[in-house]
Amino acid sequence: MNVTIVDHPLVQHKLTQLRRKETPSDVFRRYLREIAMLLAYEALRDQPIERVEIETPLTRMKAPQLAGKRVCFVSILRAGNGLLDGMLEILPSARVGHIGLYRDPRTLAAVEYYCKLPEDIAEREAIVLDPMLATGHSAAAAVTRTKELGAKSVRYVCLLAAPEGVKEMNDAHPDVPIITAAVDSHLNDHGYIVPGLGDAGDRLYGTK
Ligand code: URA
């Protein structure tokens, strides 16, 4: 399976606070932002660097900095925005795209209602964001759209995944690495991840 589980204790600790049903929205948002920064560290691990000549207060040296390869975060609305904030704190120069998808409650199929990506997406590493990889339908649809609009290199970052979603993504997009904090047990009949954390969008924004 093309999936990396970030098992760092800080990530796992924050994930547990996110799972607790009593965690209020403001705390949920803060933990998700923090965990996104830690997931960004893993998602951006292989970004190319170049050596540039700089001067420290003591001497000149050749020091590493991020090379030209540019990143675009693609947030799947609306819960993807909960991961986006932390990612942008780590990499403020990244461009941002948005894809609006909702789940048809009957079929659980992904229905697109909005899509806006930067014109130069083909020259960027696309990192698609959604906290919950459940059935995988929205994830696969968002990645398909991102590729249709030109992206050649795509990865997918989520907070929690279900085995069903990982399989759907691996089948549809075997070239797309998945980075997550955990793969949970299963999906329930309503397409929710178990044990999971409930509806990520509702928990982020205090809706029902
Ligand atoms: N979306 C969510 O927000 N939570 C789930 O458990 C599954 C999909």
py3Dmol code that shows the C-alpha trace and the ligand (Angstrom):
import py3Dmol

protein = """\
ATOM      1  CA  MET A   1       0.000   0.000   0.000  1.00  0.00           C
ATOM      2  CA  ASN A   2       1.285   3.432  -0.954  1.00  0.00           C
ATOM      3  CA  VAL A   3       0.717   4.971   2.480  1.00  0.00           C
ATOM      4  CA  THR A   4       3.009   6.547   5.077  1.00  0.00           C
ATOM      5  CA  ILE A   5       1.764   6.630   8.670  1.00  0.00           C
ATOM      6  CA  VAL A   6       3.373   9.434  10.656  1.00  0.00           C
ATOM      7  CA  ASP A   7       3.725   7.741  14.036  1.00  0.00           C
ATOM      8  CA  HIS A   8       5.662  10.522  15.767  1.00  0.00           C
ATOM      9  CA  PRO A   9       4.503  10.831  19.415  1.00  0.00           C
ATOM     10  CA  LEU A  10       3.584  14.507  18.971  1.00  0.00           C
ATOM     11  CA  VAL A  11       1.321  13.653  16.043  1.00  0.00           C
ATOM     12  CA  GLN A  12      -0.262  10.742  17.873  1.00  0.00           C
ATOM     13  CA  HIS A  13      -0.849  12.817  21.022  1.00  0.00           C
ATOM     14  CA  LYS A  14      -2.565  15.589  19.091  1.00  0.00           C
ATOM     15  CA  LEU A  15      -4.631  13.068  17.126  1.00  0.00           C
ATOM     16  CA  THR A  16      -5.955  11.610  20.380  1.00  0.00           C
ATOM     17  CA  GLN A  17      -7.099  15.076  21.501  1.00  0.00           C
ATOM     18  CA  LEU A  18      -8.851  15.514  18.144  1.00  0.00           C
ATOM     19  CA  ARG A  19     -10.640  12.172  18.528  1.00  0.00           C
ATOM     20  CA  ARG A  20     -12.059  13.003  22.006  1.00  0.00           C
ATOM     21  CA  LYS A  21     -15.716  13.878  21.597  1.00  0.00           C
ATOM     22  CA  GLU A  22     -15.517  16.587  24.278  1.00  0.00           C
ATOM     23  CA  THR A  23     -12.829  18.576  22.415  1.00  0.00           C
ATOM     24  CA  PRO A  24     -14.483  21.903  21.467  1.00  0.00           C
ATOM     25  CA  SER A  25     -14.162  23.502  18.020  1.00  0.00           C
ATOM     26  CA  ASP A  26     -11.594  26.128  18.977  1.00  0.00           C
ATOM     27  CA  VAL A  27      -9.266  23.500  20.474  1.00  0.00           C
ATOM     28  CA  PHE A  28      -9.989  21.137  17.571  1.00  0.00           C
ATOM     29  CA  ARG A  29      -8.937  23.832  15.077  1.00  0.00           C
ATOM     30  CA  ARG A  30      -5.743  24.556  16.992  1.00  0.00           C
ATOM     31  CA  TYR A  31      -4.708  20.895  17.217  1.00  0.00           C
ATOM     32  CA  LEU A  32      -5.510  20.298  13.553  1.00  0.00           C
ATOM     33  CA  ARG A  33      -3.407  23.305  12.562  1.00  0.00           C
ATOM     34  CA  GLU A  34      -0.516  22.014  14.659  1.00  0.00           C
ATOM     35  CA  ILE A  35      -0.765  18.462  13.364  1.00  0.00           C
ATOM     36  CA  ALA A  36      -0.880  19.818   9.795  1.00  0.00           C
ATOM     37  CA  MET A  37       2.511  21.444  10.359  1.00  0.00           C
ATOM     38  CA  LEU A  38       3.933  18.101  11.483  1.00  0.00           C
ATOM     39  CA  LEU A  39       2.361  16.268   8.525  1.00  0.00           C
ATOM     40  CA  ALA A  40       3.800  18.954   6.218  1.00  0.00           C
ATOM     41  CA  TYR A  41       7.239  18.066   7.519  1.00  0.00           C
ATOM     42  CA  GLU A  42       6.740  14.506   6.210  1.00  0.00           C
ATOM     43  CA  ALA A  43       4.882  15.506   3.027  1.00  0.00           C
ATOM     44  CA  LEU A  44       7.652  17.931   2.006  1.00  0.00           C
ATOM     45  CA  ARG A  45      10.546  15.704   3.065  1.00  0.00           C
ATOM     46  CA  ASP A  46      11.839  15.158  -0.468  1.00  0.00           C
ATOM     47  CA  GLN A  47      11.548  18.720  -1.730  1.00  0.00           C
ATOM     48  CA  PRO A  48      14.688  19.533  -3.699  1.00  0.00           C
ATOM     49  CA  ILE A  49      17.230  21.887  -2.186  1.00  0.00           C
ATOM     50  CA  GLU A  50      20.003  23.949  -3.716  1.00  0.00           C
ATOM     51  CA  ARG A  51      23.176  25.338  -2.165  1.00  0.00           C
ATOM     52  CA  VAL A  52      23.489  29.096  -2.147  1.00  0.00           C
ATOM     53  CA  GLU A  53      26.372  31.279  -1.072  1.00  0.00           C
ATOM     54  CA  ILE A  54      25.515  33.238   2.090  1.00  0.00           C
ATOM     55  CA  GLU A  55      27.365  35.177   4.747  1.00  0.00           C
ATOM     56  CA  THR A  56      26.882  34.399   8.434  1.00  0.00           C
ATOM     57  CA  PRO A  57      28.175  36.915  11.011  1.00  0.00           C
ATOM     58  CA  LEU A  58      31.379  34.822  11.038  1.00  0.00           C
ATOM     59  CA  THR A  59      32.099  33.678   7.507  1.00  0.00           C
ATOM     60  CA  ARG A  60      30.843  32.812   4.050  1.00  0.00           C
ATOM     61  CA  MET A  61      29.336  29.403   3.394  1.00  0.00           C
ATOM     62  CA  LYS A  62      27.281  27.422   0.895  1.00  0.00           C
ATOM     63  CA  ALA A  63      23.963  26.789   2.639  1.00  0.00           C
ATOM     64  CA  PRO A  64      20.916  24.734   1.568  1.00  0.00           C
ATOM     65  CA  GLN A  65      17.595  26.329   0.693  1.00  0.00           C
ATOM     66  CA  LEU A  66      14.479  25.105  -1.096  1.00  0.00           C
ATOM     67  CA  ALA A  67      15.083  24.967  -4.847  1.00  0.00           C
ATOM     68  CA  GLY A  68      12.708  26.230  -7.498  1.00  0.00           C
ATOM     69  CA  LYS A  69      10.246  23.336  -7.391  1.00  0.00           C
ATOM     70  CA  ARG A  70       7.042  24.932  -6.273  1.00  0.00           C
ATOM     71  CA  VAL A  71       4.133  23.572  -4.335  1.00  0.00           C
ATOM     72  CA  CYS A  72       0.371  23.963  -4.618  1.00  0.00           C
ATOM     73  CA  PHE A  73      -1.836  22.861  -1.736  1.00  0.00           C
ATOM     74  CA  VAL A  74      -5.245  21.733  -2.979  1.00  0.00           C
ATOM     75  CA  SER A  75      -7.849  21.888  -0.232  1.00  0.00           C
ATOM     76  CA  ILE A  76     -10.959  19.753  -0.573  1.00  0.00           C
ATOM     77  CA  LEU A  77     -13.706  21.977   0.827  1.00  0.00           C
ATOM     78  CA  ARG A  78     -14.541  22.425   3.475  1.00  0.00           C
ATOM     79  CA  ALA A  79     -12.608  20.300   5.979  1.00  0.00           C
ATOM     80  CA  GLY A  80      -9.421  20.485   3.896  1.00  0.00           C
ATOM     81  CA  ASN A  81      -9.099  24.101   5.049  1.00  0.00           C
ATOM     82  CA  GLY A  82      -8.442  22.801   8.560  1.00  0.00           C
ATOM     83  CA  LEU A  83      -5.207  21.224   7.310  1.00  0.00           C
ATOM     84  CA  LEU A  84      -4.413  24.065   4.920  1.00  0.00           C
ATOM     85  CA  ASP A  85      -3.759  26.666   7.613  1.00  0.00           C
ATOM     86  CA  GLY A  86      -0.926  24.708   9.229  1.00  0.00           C
ATOM     87  CA  MET A  87       0.556  23.734   5.863  1.00  0.00           C
ATOM     88  CA  LEU A  88       0.670  27.390   4.803  1.00  0.00           C
ATOM     89  CA  GLU A  89       2.415  28.341   8.013  1.00  0.00           C
ATOM     90  CA  ILE A  90       5.224  25.932   7.124  1.00  0.00           C
ATOM     91  CA  LEU A  91       5.340  26.900   3.435  1.00  0.00           C
ATOM     92  CA  PRO A  92       3.834  30.386   3.012  1.00  0.00           C
ATOM     93  CA  SER A  93       5.033  30.703  -0.594  1.00  0.00           C
ATOM     94  CA  ALA A  94       2.838  27.809  -1.772  1.00  0.00           C
ATOM     95  CA  ARG A  95      -0.103  28.476  -4.056  1.00  0.00           C
ATOM     96  CA  VAL A  96      -3.536  27.240  -3.017  1.00  0.00           C
ATOM     97  CA  GLY A  97      -6.286  25.578  -5.023  1.00  0.00           C
ATOM     98  CA  HIS A  98      -9.753  24.607  -3.828  1.00  0.00           C
ATOM     99  CA  ILE A  99     -12.020  21.805  -4.933  1.00  0.00           C
ATOM    100  CA  GLY A 100     -15.561  21.727  -3.564  1.00  0.00           C
ATOM    101  CA  LEU A 101     -17.051  18.264  -3.303  1.00  0.00           C
ATOM    102  CA  TYR A 102     -19.972  16.953  -1.324  1.00  0.00           C
ATOM    103  CA  ARG A 103     -20.950  13.392  -0.638  1.00  0.00           C
ATOM    104  CA  ASP A 104     -24.304  12.329  -2.022  1.00  0.00           C
ATOM    105  CA  PRO A 105     -25.752  10.968   1.258  1.00  0.00           C
ATOM    106  CA  ARG A 106     -27.503   8.107  -0.565  1.00  0.00           C
ATOM    107  CA  THR A 107     -24.779   6.816  -2.871  1.00  0.00           C
ATOM    108  CA  LEU A 108     -21.765   8.385  -1.027  1.00  0.00           C
ATOM    109  CA  ALA A 109     -20.542   9.428  -4.516  1.00  0.00           C
ATOM    110  CA  ALA A 110     -18.499  12.651  -4.758  1.00  0.00           C
ATOM    111  CA  VAL A 111     -20.261  15.548  -6.510  1.00  0.00           C
ATOM    112  CA  GLU A 112     -18.147  18.556  -7.573  1.00  0.00           C
ATOM    113  CA  TYR A 113     -19.589  22.063  -7.038  1.00  0.00           C
ATOM    114  CA  TYR A 114     -16.425  24.211  -7.198  1.00  0.00           C
ATOM    115  CA  CYS A 115     -12.924  24.000  -8.630  1.00  0.00           C
ATOM    116  CA  LYS A 116     -10.204  26.625  -8.858  1.00  0.00           C
ATOM    117  CA  LEU A 117      -6.522  25.732  -9.227  1.00  0.00           C
ATOM    118  CA  PRO A 118      -3.569  27.949 -10.215  1.00  0.00           C
ATOM    119  CA  GLU A 119      -2.917  28.117 -13.969  1.00  0.00           C
ATOM    120  CA  ASP A 120       0.647  26.860 -13.549  1.00  0.00           C
ATOM    121  CA  ILE A 121      -0.383  23.725 -11.641  1.00  0.00           C
ATOM    122  CA  ALA A 122       1.586  21.618 -14.175  1.00  0.00           C
ATOM    123  CA  GLU A 123       4.841  23.105 -12.862  1.00  0.00           C
ATOM    124  CA  ARG A 124       3.957  22.540  -9.223  1.00  0.00           C
ATOM    125  CA  GLU A 125       3.929  19.644  -6.819  1.00  0.00           C
ATOM    126  CA  ALA A 126       0.244  19.279  -5.923  1.00  0.00           C
ATOM    127  CA  ILE A 127      -0.518  18.288  -2.334  1.00  0.00           C
ATOM    128  CA  VAL A 128      -4.197  17.459  -1.974  1.00  0.00           C
ATOM    129  CA  LEU A 129      -5.598  17.942   1.543  1.00  0.00           C
ATOM    130  CA  ASP A 130      -8.586  16.489   3.362  1.00  0.00           C
ATOM    131  CA  PRO A 131      -8.515  15.364   6.998  1.00  0.00           C
ATOM    132  CA  MET A 132     -10.622  12.233   6.447  1.00  0.00           C
ATOM    133  CA  LEU A 133      -9.894   9.603   3.781  1.00  0.00           C
ATOM    134  CA  ALA A 134     -13.111   7.606   4.200  1.00  0.00           C
ATOM    135  CA  THR A 135     -14.608   5.866   1.140  1.00  0.00           C
ATOM    136  CA  GLY A 136     -11.904   7.458  -1.014  1.00  0.00           C
ATOM    137  CA  HIS A 137     -14.500   8.690  -3.535  1.00  0.00           C
ATOM    138  CA  SER A 138     -13.857  12.417  -2.887  1.00  0.00           C
ATOM    139  CA  ALA A 139     -10.125  11.897  -2.631  1.00  0.00           C
ATOM    140  CA  ALA A 140      -9.943  10.006  -5.924  1.00  0.00           C
ATOM    141  CA  ALA A 141     -12.237  12.538  -7.645  1.00  0.00           C
ATOM    142  CA  ALA A 142     -10.156  15.494  -6.382  1.00  0.00           C
ATOM    143  CA  VAL A 143      -6.906  13.881  -7.523  1.00  0.00           C
ATOM    144  CA  THR A 144      -8.431  13.025 -10.925  1.00  0.00           C
ATOM    145  CA  ARG A 145      -9.510  16.673 -11.358  1.00  0.00           C
ATOM    146  CA  THR A 146      -6.093  17.956 -10.233  1.00  0.00           C
ATOM    147  CA  LYS A 147      -4.413  15.711 -12.828  1.00  0.00           C
ATOM    148  CA  GLU A 148      -6.942  16.699 -15.533  1.00  0.00           C
ATOM    149  CA  LEU A 149      -5.999  20.325 -14.954  1.00  0.00           C
ATOM    150  CA  GLY A 150      -2.343  19.498 -15.551  1.00  0.00           C
ATOM    151  CA  ALA A 151      -0.702  18.342 -12.322  1.00  0.00           C
ATOM    152  CA  LYS A 152       2.003  15.770 -13.006  1.00  0.00           C
ATOM    153  CA  SER A 153       3.105  15.108  -9.463  1.00  0.00           C
ATOM    154  CA  VAL A 154       0.460  14.683  -6.779  1.00  0.00           C
ATOM    155  CA  ARG A 155       0.453  13.517  -3.182  1.00  0.00           C
ATOM    156  CA  TYR A 156      -2.377  13.249  -0.697  1.00  0.00           C
ATOM    157  CA  VAL A 157      -2.278  14.288   2.956  1.00  0.00           C
ATOM    158  CA  CYS A 158      -4.982  13.362   5.459  1.00  0.00           C
ATOM    159  CA  LEU A 159      -5.273  13.043   9.189  1.00  0.00           C
ATOM    160  CA  LEU A 160      -7.138   9.752   9.354  1.00  0.00           C
ATOM    161  CA  ALA A 161      -7.736   7.063   6.757  1.00  0.00           C
ATOM    162  CA  ALA A 162      -9.976   4.017   6.513  1.00  0.00           C
ATOM    163  CA  PRO A 163      -8.560   0.898   4.824  1.00  0.00           C
ATOM    164  CA  GLU A 164     -11.375   1.172   2.255  1.00  0.00           C
ATOM    165  CA  GLY A 165     -10.259   4.707   1.312  1.00  0.00           C
ATOM    166  CA  VAL A 166      -6.605   3.755   1.068  1.00  0.00           C
ATOM    167  CA  LYS A 167      -7.526   0.869  -1.253  1.00  0.00           C
ATOM    168  CA  GLU A 168      -9.760   3.040  -3.443  1.00  0.00           C
ATOM    169  CA  MET A 169      -6.983   5.629  -3.787  1.00  0.00           C
ATOM    170  CA  ASN A 170      -4.282   3.055  -4.422  1.00  0.00           C
ATOM    171  CA  ASP A 171      -6.466   1.422  -7.117  1.00  0.00           C
ATOM    172  CA  ALA A 172      -7.413   4.728  -8.788  1.00  0.00           C
ATOM    173  CA  HIS A 173      -4.097   6.549  -8.347  1.00  0.00           C
ATOM    174  CA  PRO A 174      -1.250   4.124  -7.561  1.00  0.00           C
ATOM    175  CA  ASP A 175       1.258   6.910  -8.298  1.00  0.00           C
ATOM    176  CA  VAL A 176      -0.070   9.134  -5.494  1.00  0.00           C
ATOM    177  CA  PRO A 177       1.575   8.654  -2.092  1.00  0.00           C
ATOM    178  CA  ILE A 178      -0.745   9.011   0.915  1.00  0.00           C
ATOM    179  CA  ILE A 179       0.526  10.584   4.130  1.00  0.00           C
ATOM    180  CA  THR A 180      -1.642  10.149   7.229  1.00  0.00           C
ATOM    181  CA  ALA A 181      -1.449  10.073  11.023  1.00  0.00           C
ATOM    182  CA  ALA A 182      -3.380   6.778  11.289  1.00  0.00           C
ATOM    183  CA  VAL A 183      -5.302   4.115   9.391  1.00  0.00           C
ATOM    184  CA  ASP A 184      -8.380   3.219  11.463  1.00  0.00           C
ATOM    185  CA  SER A 185     -10.430   0.020  11.624  1.00  0.00           C
ATOM    186  CA  HIS A 186     -13.269   0.421   9.104  1.00  0.00           C
ATOM    187  CA  LEU A 187     -16.145   2.544   7.770  1.00  0.00           C
ATOM    188  CA  ASN A 188     -19.623   2.322   9.263  1.00  0.00           C
ATOM    189  CA  ASP A 189     -22.810   2.102   7.165  1.00  0.00           C
ATOM    190  CA  HIS A 190     -22.935   5.905   6.841  1.00  0.00           C
ATOM    191  CA  GLY A 191     -19.382   6.130   5.512  1.00  0.00           C
ATOM    192  CA  TYR A 192     -17.871   7.397   8.782  1.00  0.00           C
ATOM    193  CA  ILE A 193     -14.447   6.242   9.897  1.00  0.00           C
ATOM    194  CA  VAL A 194     -14.493   4.061  13.059  1.00  0.00           C
ATOM    195  CA  PRO A 195     -13.241   4.823  15.668  1.00  0.00           C
ATOM    196  CA  GLY A 196     -12.491   8.107  13.828  1.00  0.00           C
ATOM    197  CA  LEU A 197     -13.403  11.499  15.193  1.00  0.00           C
ATOM    198  CA  GLY A 198     -16.835  12.186  13.688  1.00  0.00           C
ATOM    199  CA  ASP A 199     -17.479  14.747  10.965  1.00  0.00           C
ATOM    200  CA  ALA A 200     -14.281  16.768  10.633  1.00  0.00           C
ATOM    201  CA  GLY A 201     -16.037  19.773   9.048  1.00  0.00           C
ATOM    202  CA  ASP A 202     -18.669  19.921  11.797  1.00  0.00           C
ATOM    203  CA  ARG A 203     -16.049  19.575  14.505  1.00  0.00           C
ATOM    204  CA  LEU A 204     -13.891  22.311  12.946  1.00  0.00           C
ATOM    205  CA  TYR A 205     -16.681  24.814  12.487  1.00  0.00           C
ATOM    206  CA  GLY A 206     -19.195  23.881  15.183  1.00  0.00           C
ATOM    207  CA  THR A 207     -21.977  22.913  12.776  1.00  0.00           C
ATOM    208  CA  LYS A 208     -24.158  19.804  12.795  1.00  0.00           C
TER     209      LYS A 208
END
"""
ligand_1 = """\
8
URA
N -15.812 12.554 6.691
C -15.703 12.923 7.994
O -15.673 14.108 8.309
N -15.631 11.946 8.927
C -15.651 10.634 8.627
O -15.567 9.796 9.530
C -15.766 10.289 7.260
C -15.840 11.262 6.313
"""
view = py3Dmol.view(width=600, height=400)
view.addModel(protein, "pdb")
view.setStyle({"model": 0}, {"cartoon": {"style": "trace"}})
view.addModel(ligand_1, "xyz")
view.setStyle({"model": 1}, {"stick": {}})
view.zoomTo()
view.show()
